[in-house]
Amino acid sequence: MKVIHRLPEIEIYKNTDDNYGILSRESNDDFVELLDLLDIKNEVVSNKDVKINAGRVRTLEQFLSNSHHVMDYNIATKFALDLVRQILYLEENGMTYSYLAPTDIIVIDYDVFLILGQSNIYEIKDNKIAINKPYDISEFMAPKIKKNKVLPLKTDLTEVYYSVGLLLVYCLFNTYISEETDVRSVLGPIYATRLYWFIDKCLIKNPHKRKLMFF
């Protein structure tokens, strides 16, 4: 068994050329549901271990490094759709992520994107989450979370939408943006496309107006 990616709460390992595994510290029920949602063949070994059949599994950063750190528009669209499906699935079950970073995502084969970020999941109450654990600052956090210095932090469930927008800008253009960035200027090369408007809606400063929606 060879470990190819490790987070505090999870390990991704390789068994054979077409067999990988996800080993969780806690129950793997969420991963099994997400794998089924993304049509990834899997086999539950135990309540903490699930195997997946795939030709290749990489971290998002490894995937980007093989394409000069810029994601093709069509792949970026698939990336966005995969994230949306998983986030909305969690929302339907009363949970969501506070944010997502590249280390929280693996690429299965060539165009399936699975979220690993279990430590960033919080319960939704009245359309809000309460972040009660210390965290390291990330370039992929919404401004309110990034600037916060006090716990617990009660904030909107749409903070992860902002994070998705930041991730897509990073993957498409290999750049980070801040609150002060003219987002539409950065998105100029994909102006008026579905992905342009999707990212634009994710990065609205008012959290109540953000949407995960393709036109």
C-alpha positions as CSV (number, residue, x, y, z in Angstrom):
1,M,0.0,0.0,0.0
2,K,1.4,3.4,-1.0
3,V,0.0,6.6,0.5
4,I,-0.3,9.2,-2.3
5,H,-2.1,12.0,-0.3
6,R,-2.7,12.6,3.4
7,L,-4.9,15.0,5.3
8,P,-5.3,15.1,9.1
9,E,-8.6,13.1,8.8
10,I,-8.0,11.0,5.7
11,E,-5.5,9.1,3.5
12,I,-5.6,8.2,-0.2
13,Y,-3.6,5.1,-1.0
14,K,-2.8,3.0,-4.0
15,N,-3.1,-0.8,-4.0
16,T,-2.6,-1.8,-7.6
17,D,-2.6,0.0,-11.0
18,D,-6.4,0.3,-11.1
19,N,-7.2,0.1,-7.4
20,Y,-7.1,2.9,-4.9
21,G,-8.5,3.4,-1.4
22,I,-9.8,6.1,0.9
23,L,-9.1,5.5,4.5
24,S,-10.9,7.8,7.0
25,R,-10.4,8.4,10.7
26,E,-14.2,8.5,11.1
27,S,-17.0,6.8,9.2
28,N,-16.7,6.8,5.4
29,D,-20.5,7.0,4.8
30,D,-20.2,10.5,3.3
31,F,-17.5,9.4,0.9
32,V,-19.5,6.4,-0.3
33,E,-22.5,8.7,-1.0
34,L,-20.3,11.2,-2.9
35,L,-18.6,8.4,-4.9
36,D,-22.0,7.1,-5.9
37,L,-23.1,10.6,-6.8
38,L,-20.2,11.0,-9.1
39,D,-20.6,7.5,-10.6
40,I,-17.3,6.2,-9.4
41,K,-17.2,2.5,-8.9
42,N,-16.4,1.6,-5.3
43,E,-16.3,-1.2,-2.8
44,V,-16.8,-0.6,0.9
45,V,-14.1,-2.6,2.9
46,S,-15.1,-1.3,6.3
47,N,-16.8,1.7,7.9
48,K,-13.5,3.6,7.5
49,D,-12.1,2.1,4.3
50,V,-13.5,2.2,0.7
51,K,-11.8,1.1,-2.5
52,I,-12.3,2.8,-5.8
53,N,-11.6,1.5,-9.3
54,A,-9.6,4.1,-11.3
55,G,-6.8,4.2,-13.7
56,R,-5.3,7.2,-11.9
57,V,-5.8,9.3,-8.8
58,R,-4.0,12.6,-8.2
59,T,-4.2,15.6,-6.1
60,L,-5.6,18.7,-7.7
61,E,-2.2,20.4,-7.6
62,Q,-0.6,17.4,-9.4
63,F,-3.4,17.5,-12.0
64,L,-2.7,21.2,-12.6
65,S,1.1,20.8,-12.8
66,N,0.6,18.4,-15.7
67,S,-1.2,21.2,-17.7
68,H,1.1,24.2,-17.0
69,H,-1.0,25.0,-14.0
70,V,-3.9,26.2,-16.2
71,M,-7.1,24.2,-16.5
72,D,-8.9,23.9,-19.8
73,Y,-12.3,25.6,-20.0
74,N,-14.2,22.4,-20.6
75,I,-12.4,20.6,-17.7
76,A,-13.0,23.7,-15.5
77,T,-16.7,23.5,-16.3
78,K,-16.8,19.8,-15.3
79,F,-14.8,20.7,-12.2
80,A,-17.4,23.3,-11.2
81,L,-20.3,20.9,-11.8
82,D,-18.7,18.2,-9.7
83,L,-18.1,20.6,-6.8
84,V,-21.7,21.9,-7.1
85,R,-23.2,18.4,-7.0
86,Q,-21.3,17.5,-3.9
87,I,-21.9,20.8,-2.1
88,L,-25.7,20.7,-2.8
89,Y,-25.8,17.1,-1.7
90,L,-24.4,18.1,1.7
91,E,-26.7,21.0,1.9
92,E,-29.7,18.7,1.3
93,N,-28.4,16.7,4.3
94,G,-28.1,19.8,6.5
95,M,-24.3,20.2,6.2
96,T,-21.8,22.3,4.2
97,Y,-18.1,23.2,3.9
98,S,-16.7,26.4,5.4
99,Y,-14.2,26.5,2.5
100,L,-12.3,24.4,0.0
101,A,-8.7,24.4,-1.0
102,P,-6.8,22.5,-3.6
103,T,-5.5,20.1,-1.0
104,D,-9.1,19.1,-0.3
105,I,-9.7,17.8,-3.8
106,I,-8.5,14.7,-5.7
107,V,-8.9,14.0,-9.4
108,I,-10.0,10.5,-10.3
109,D,-9.0,9.4,-13.8
110,Y,-9.0,12.6,-15.9
111,D,-12.2,14.5,-15.1
112,V,-13.9,13.5,-11.9
113,F,-13.2,15.7,-8.9
114,L,-13.9,14.4,-5.4
115,I,-14.0,16.7,-2.3
116,L,-12.1,15.3,0.7
117,G,-12.4,18.3,3.1
118,Q,-14.1,16.5,6.0
119,S,-12.6,18.7,8.7
120,N,-14.2,21.7,7.1
121,I,-17.8,20.4,7.3
122,Y,-20.3,22.1,9.6
123,E,-24.0,21.7,10.4
124,I,-26.4,24.3,8.8
125,K,-28.8,26.0,11.2
126,D,-31.0,28.9,9.9
127,N,-28.9,29.1,6.7
128,K,-25.7,29.6,8.8
129,I,-22.8,27.6,10.1
130,A,-20.9,28.1,13.3
131,I,-17.1,27.6,12.9
132,N,-15.9,26.4,16.3
133,K,-12.4,25.0,15.5
134,P,-9.1,26.8,15.0
135,Y,-8.0,27.0,11.3
136,D,-5.1,28.1,9.2
137,I,-5.7,31.0,6.9
138,S,-6.1,30.1,3.2
139,E,-6.2,32.1,0.0
140,F,-9.4,30.2,-0.8
141,M,-11.4,31.5,2.1
142,A,-14.3,34.0,1.9
143,P,-13.2,37.4,3.3
144,K,-15.2,37.1,6.5
145,I,-13.6,33.8,7.4
146,K,-10.2,34.9,6.4
147,K,-10.3,38.1,8.5
148,N,-11.9,36.5,11.5
149,K,-9.9,36.3,14.8
150,V,-12.6,35.1,17.2
151,L,-14.3,31.7,17.7
152,P,-16.9,30.5,17.3
153,L,-17.7,32.4,14.1
154,K,-21.3,32.3,12.9
155,T,-21.5,32.9,9.2
156,D,-23.5,32.2,6.0
157,L,-23.6,28.8,4.3
158,T,-22.7,30.6,1.1
159,E,-19.1,31.2,2.2
160,V,-18.1,28.0,0.4
161,Y,-19.6,29.4,-2.8
162,Y,-17.1,32.2,-2.6
163,S,-14.4,29.6,-2.1
164,V,-15.5,27.7,-5.2
165,G,-15.2,31.0,-7.2
166,L,-11.7,31.5,-5.9
167,L,-10.7,27.9,-6.8
168,L,-12.0,28.3,-10.4
169,V,-10.1,31.6,-10.9
170,Y,-7.0,29.8,-9.6
171,C,-7.4,26.8,-11.8
172,L,-8.3,28.8,-15.0
173,F,-5.7,31.6,-14.7
174,N,-3.2,30.4,-12.1
175,T,-3.8,33.5,-10.0
176,Y,-5.2,34.4,-6.6
177,I,-7.7,37.2,-6.2
178,S,-8.7,39.3,-3.2
179,E,-11.7,41.4,-2.2
180,E,-10.3,44.4,-4.0
181,T,-9.7,42.6,-7.3
182,D,-11.8,43.6,-10.3
183,V,-13.2,40.1,-10.8
184,R,-14.8,40.7,-14.1
185,S,-11.5,42.1,-15.5
186,V,-9.8,38.9,-14.5
187,L,-12.5,36.8,-16.1
188,G,-12.3,38.8,-19.3
189,P,-10.9,35.9,-21.4
190,I,-14.0,33.8,-20.7
191,Y,-16.5,36.8,-20.8
192,A,-20.2,35.9,-21.3
193,T,-19.7,32.2,-21.1
194,R,-21.6,30.0,-18.6
195,L,-18.5,29.7,-16.5
196,Y,-18.0,33.5,-16.4
197,W,-21.5,34.1,-15.0
198,F,-21.2,31.1,-12.6
199,I,-18.0,32.5,-11.1
200,D,-19.4,36.0,-11.0
201,K,-22.3,34.8,-8.9
202,C,-20.1,32.9,-6.6
203,L,-17.9,35.9,-5.9
204,I,-20.6,38.4,-5.0
205,K,-19.5,40.2,-1.9
206,N,-23.0,40.1,-0.3
207,P,-23.3,36.5,0.9
208,H,-27.1,36.5,0.7
209,K,-26.9,37.0,-3.1
210,R,-24.3,34.4,-4.0
211,K,-25.5,31.4,-6.0
212,L,-24.3,28.1,-7.3
213,M,-26.1,28.2,-10.6
214,F,-25.3,27.6,-14.2
215,F,-27.3,29.6,-16.8
